[in-house]
């Protein structure tokens, strides 16, 4: 998902976790138990930064 990838790139550039676009942000591997069981999740990553949108 392009929006999630762009958010991950912004987080990597800022060297911080968190972006208003993301429902869940992480550096390293996200914990799958924190992700809700919903029908569709947009995922984007850049380097070690992850953005999940639901």
ZIQUILIN-V162980 format. One line per field, one symbol per residue. ss: DSSP state (2 for helix, 1 for strand, 0 for the rest). psi: psi as a letter, one per 40 degrees, with the letter a starting at -180 (. if undefined). burial: # if it has 9 or more other C-alpha atoms within 8 Angstrom, else .. Layout:
ss = ???
psi = ???
burial = ???
//
This chain:
ss = 022222222222220000000001111000022200000001111100111110
psi = hddddddddddddefihhhddhdhiihahihdeehigidhhhhiihbehihhh.
burial = ...#########....###..######..#...........#####.######.
//
